[in-house]
């Protein structure tokens, strides 16, 4: 009798224990389906793309000796700014100097001969035909002298445009030959910044340039991390794609009034473009399966359905959606890992503005 009572009590204890476990399991199951939900936001988003770039002067040329000889004068210093037409180097070409002196002497002699013949012609001593012959001889001598002078002027190397002198390769007194590089001259008033763009971005930029060229802002970040103060614009696009990389070279033009930028620098180009009325969601509301992105969309019966989405652009904390979502869809924001497709959920709704404000780097 006592044994039967003991077994009945033990059975009741087991029943209560298992019942308690089932109740706890059900409560835990319900808690797993409580999530936080929100809706996508439609807003203008500024997208920034970065490209490593090379900075070049709009004009960067070599100044060479046009004639051989001794470097007689160096009238500039390295790093000096000069104006167009200023003399930079003077070479003393011995042969051309001698030739010019000889031709100048011949021209002076022909001038004296012409003057004497002209006086005799006025006195009717010689004929006008003889005077014309002497005149032709004088013109020929003068022409040869001018030619020798022009050849001699090749020795005076002048700046073809305003610019900055680079390193001087030959000092005064050096013997230089025809074609020797004396220095380089850079026009840094406008800098040409070259960078490579993939084909997909090229198509986007071309479409943007065709419609709203002024809205495609180009900024330059220098090697020290600071932004260059001037805003650039797309100046040119090369004709051919690089078949190995799939890129094409762009050129952005930057004003350089303070001559801060120099030929050969490097930096990073930032291109900003605005996507109007873009559909935006937080990245944490998504999950990835086999390189595809998904969200859970909650229907009117509070059932979560897995839905594939396509991403147009990725920022630090948000995705710009290309397709798969509308602004009136309700998506699971927190608790994505706790549910499965077709699960019934209870959710706390968060306003999209509140969600976006809490992100670390909200899109501009």
C-alpha positions, 0 to 999 in steps of 0.5 A, spaced: 500 500 500 505 504 501 509 502 495 503 504 491 502 510 494 509 512 493 509 510 485 503 514 484 506 520 487 513 519 483 509 518 477 505 525 478 512 528 480 514 526 473 508 528 469 509 535 473 516 535 471 515 534 463 509 538 463 514 544 466 519 542 461 514 543 455 511 549 457 518 552 458 520 550 451 514 553 448 515 559 451 522 559 449 519 558 442 515 564 442 521 568 444 525 566 438 519 569 434 519 576 437 523 581 432 524 588 430 521 590 424 522 596 419 521 599 412 525 601 407 527 608 406 526 612 399 531 618 399 537 621 395 543 618 396 550 620 395 555 615 392 562 616 393 567 612 389 575 612 390 580 611 385 588 611 385 590 617 381 597 620 378 597 627 377 600 631 371 602 638 369 597 640 363 604 641 360 610 638 361 616 639 356 623 638 356 628 644 354 633 641 349 639 645 346 638 646 339 645 647 337 652 644 340 657 649 344 659 651 351 653 653 355 655 660 356 649 663 361 644 659 365 639 665 367 634 661 372 634 657 378 631 650 379 624 651 382 623 658 379 617 660 376 618 664 369 614 667 364 613 665 356 619 668 352 624 669 358 631 666 356 633 660 360 639 658 357 644 661 352 649 656 348 655 659 345 656 655 338 662 656 335 661 655 328 655 658 328 658 665 331 663 665 326 658 664 320 654 669 323 660 674 323 662 672 316 656 673 313 655 680 317 661 682 314 659 680 307 653 684 308 656 690 311 661 690 305 655 689 300 652 695 303 658 700 302 658 697 295 651 699 294 652 706 297 658 707 292 654 705 286 648 709 288 652 715 288 655 714 281 648 712 278 646 719 281 652 722 277 650 718 271 657 715 271 654 708 272 647 705 269 641 703 272 642 696 270 649 696 274 645 699 280 640 693 280 645 688 280 649 691 286 642 691 289 641 684 288 648 682 291 646 686 297 639 683 298 643 676 298 648 678 303 643 681 307 639 674 307 645 670 308 646 674 314 639 674 317 639 666 316 646 666 320 643 670 325 637 665 326 641 659 326 645 663 332 639 665 336 637 657 336 643 658 342 638 662 346 633 657 349 627 661 351 621 658 355 615 657 350 610 658 356 609 660 363 611 655 368 616 652 373 623 650 372 625 643 374 632 640 375 638 643 371 642 638 368 648 642 365 651 648 369 654 654 366 661 652 362 659 645 360 659 643 353 653 641 350 651 637 344 645 638 339 639 635 343 641 635 350 636 635 355 638 642 359 631 642 364 624 640 364 618 646 364 612 644 367 605 648 367 602 647 373 596 652 373 591 646 371 593 639 373 591 633 369 589 627 374 589 620 371 585 614 374 582 608 371 575 606 371 571 599 370 567 598 365 560 598 369 562 605 372 564 608 365 557 607 363 554 610 369 559 616 368 557 617 361 550 617 362 551 622 368 555 626 364 550 626 358 545 629 362 548 633 368 555 634 367 555 639 373 553 634 378 558 629 377 563 632 383 570 630 383 575 631 389 582 629 390 585 627 396 592 628 397 598 623 400 597 626 407 590 624 407 587 632 406 582 634 401 585 638 395 581 645 396 579 645 389 574 641 385 575 638 379 571 636 373 572 630 368 576 633 362 577 627 358 576 619 357 581 615 353 579 612 346 580 605 348 579 600 354 585 596 357 583 589 355 587 586 360 584 590 366 577 591 363 579 599 365 579 605 361 583 611 363 579 618 365 582 625 366 580 630 371 582 637 371 583 641 377 585 648 378 592 649 381 592 657 383 597 656 389 601 651 385 601 646 391 600 640 386 606 638 382 607 633 376 608 626 378 604 626 385 599 621 387 593 621 390 586 618 390 580 621 386 573 621 389 567 621 385 560 623 388 554 622 384 547 623 387 542 617 386 535 620 387 529 617 391 533 611 392 531 605 396 535 604 402 535 599 408 540 597 413 545 592 412 544 588 418 537 587 415 540 582 410 543 575 410 547 572 405 546 565 402 551 562 396 553 569 394 546 572 394 542 577 398 536 576 402 531 579 407 525 577 411 519 580 409 513 580 413 506 579 410 499 582 413 498 575 417 505 576 420 508 571 417 516 572 415 518 570 407 525 570 405 526 574 399 532 575 394 534 582 393 539 585 388 544 591 391 545 597 387 551 600 391 554 598 398 555 603 403 558 602 410 552 601 414 546 601 408 545 598 402 542 601 396 537 596 393 536 595 385 530 591 386 526 586 390 523 591 395 518 597 395 518 602 400 511 599 403 514 592 405 515 591 412 522 587 413 525 584 419 531 588 422 533 585 428 532 577 429 534 575 422 538 569 425 532 567 429 527 565 424 526 561 418 522 562 412 514 562 413 515 563 420 510 567 424 513 572 428 511 578 433 514 584 431 516 591 434 516 596 429 521 601 428 520 608 424 525 608 418 528 615 420 530 612 427 533 606 424 537 611 419 539 616 425 542 610 429 547 608 423 554 609 424 555 612 417 548 614 414 548 616 407 549 623 405 
